[in-house]
Every structure is written in C-alpha cells, then in structure tokens.
Amino acid sequence: MVNLTSHCKYCKTIQHSPPIKGAIEQAACQAILFDQNDNGCVKELNYGTCAQVDYIDLIGNELILIELKDLRAQLENKNMDDILTNLTKKYNDSIDIVKESINNNCVPNQYYVVIKNDTEIVLFDNIFPIRKRKIDKHFNFVVCKTKEICNKLSTLGTRLCP
C-alpha cells in the first residue's frame, strides 16, 4: 500500500488544466494530485490507461474524489451523456485504484465536479443531470465552482494537504 502522508510531493494546488490562452484557474487550497497524465501519484503505481480523477483526499478511511471540468470546452465536443459516462468511469476506476494500492478500507465520501468560475448559468443548468445522477446508491455528484472548492473541503475535517 502507498502511504500518501509520506508523499507530500503530491500535495498540489487544485487547478484546472492550462487554457490555450489566459491564466490557469486555481483554488486557494491543495489536495493529492492523482491523475497519472498530470504526473500525479498514480504514475508511480503503473495502472496503464484506466481513467482517474484529477485529485483525491482522504480523511481517515473516507475518500474524497475531485474532478475539474471546463464545461464550455467539454460541451463543444461531447454531449452531457458522454461527460457523465466519463465522470462515472473516472470515479469508479479511481476508487478501485485507491482500494487496491492506497487504502483497501476506504469508503467514498464525496464526488466533486469543479467547474470554472466563469461558467455561464446556461452551462451550469446543463449540468443539472450531474446532480441527479448517482455514482453508487449513496452519493451524488457535488458541483461547485473553483472558488468554492476550498470551503467545501474545509468542512470535512483534517486533510492530508494543508
């Protein structure tokens, strides 16, 4: 099992992928960078091409999964069902990876979808199905903007990253 508390090198500021032009949008807090495509901790675990969320956090055995989405860019190339299917796969694959390599007793606690701060209300309304869709029988997606994720995480108690 990988001990994330000794892997502080993976505590990174929560941020969206760099835009083609403009500044990178980021939060004011950190979480464990998870996605191997972004040089997250899964890169050390050799999981091949399975899908992963961008960030995770653990509070005891409770797993928090965080995926950042630029809905404007996503909806140019995909429909909402494709986005929801991709999110579900990322969350499920990530849970499997954490249980197999980090903490086999973990229990998913929250599934965050973090959208950009300037997401228009029309796009926000388009993600309403995300809030209704369940990953498993207990939890729904929690949708928030980048500027809100730190407040959401701070309500969950002690975390691995400051």
N, C-alpha and C positions, 0 to 999 in steps of 0.2 A: 504494500500500500504506500502511496505517495503521501508524505507529510507536508501539507500546504503551509503550515506555520513556519516551516524552515525554508519555504520557497518565497520569501518576501520579494524576490526579484520579479515575481508575477503580480504583485500589487501595483496596479496601473490606474491612472486616471480614466474614468469611464468617458469614452469619446466615440463619436461617430467616425466612420471611415473618412479619409480626406476627400473633400469635394474636388471636382475638376478645377474650379476656381473659387477663391474665397477662403475664409478661415475655417479651421476644424472646430466643430461644435463639441464642447466638452462640459462635463459636470464638475462640481467642486469636491467630489469625493472619489475614492478608489474602490476597486473590487479585484478579484483574481481574474487576470486575463486568461481566458480558457481556450479560445479558438486557435487551433494549430496554424491556420492560414494567416493569423496575425502574430505569430510567434508566441502563442500562449502556452500554458503548461501541458496541453495535450500533445504538443510537438515532441516532448520527451517520452511520451507513452506509446508512440508508434501505432496509431489507430487507423492509418490509411485514409480513406476518403469519406468516412462517415461524417455526418453533419454535426456541428457543435454550435452552441450559443456563444455569444461574444464574451460574457463574463459570468462568473459564479461567485457565490459567497456561502459560507457555512456558519451556522450558529449552532454549536453542538452537533447534533445529527440532522438538523434542518437545513435543507438545500434551497438556496435562492438562485434562480436562473434569470439571466438578464440578456435580452436580445435587442440590439439597436437597429432601427429601421428608418430609412429615408423613404417615406411612403410616396412622395412625389416621384422619385426616380423609380421605385418599385412598380408603381401603377402604370408607368409608361410602357413597360414590357410584359407585365403579368396582370392577371385578374385577381380579385380578392381570394377566390378559392385556392389558386396556386400559392398565394402568400400564406394562407392559413395552413395548407398542407405542408409547406416548407417549415413554418414555425413549429408545427406539431412534431415533425421529424427531428428538427434540431433539439427540441426539448426532450423528446424520448431518447434519442441517441446520447445526449449529454448525461441524462440520468443514468443510463446504462454504464457509461464510461466512469462516472463518479463512483457508482456502486462497485464496479469491478476493480478500480485502481486507486481510489482515494478513501472512500468510506462506505463499506458494504452495508452499514446500518442507516445510511442517510434516508431521509424522508423528504420528498419535495414539499416545500412550504409556500413559495410564491413563484409565479411565472410573469416576469415583467417584459413588456414590449415598450421600449423607449423610443419615442418619435421625436423628430426635430422640433425645436421651439417655434419655428415659423410655419408649422403645418397649418394649412388653412382649415377652417371649420368644415368645409365640404369634404376634404380628405379625412378629417377626423370623424365625420359622420360615416364615411365609408368603412371605417374600421370598427363600427359598432358590432358587426358579427363576431369580431375577435373577442369582445367582452362577453358574448353569449356562448361561445364555443368552449367546451371543456376539454382539457388535455386528459384528465382522468376523472374519476367520479367525484373528486373532492374539490378541485381547484379550477378557476377560470383564469384567463389572462388578466393582468392588471396593466392597463395602458396609461402611460404618463409621458410628459414632455421631459426633455433633457434637464431642464432647470428644476424639475420636481423630484427626480430620482433620489437625490441625496436625502431629502426629507422623508421619503418613503422608506428608505433603508435605515435611517436613524431610529425609526420607531420599532425596529426589530431586535434591538439589544446589541450585545457585544458582537463585534465582527472581526474577521481576520485582518482586514486592512484598515488603516486609520481613516 
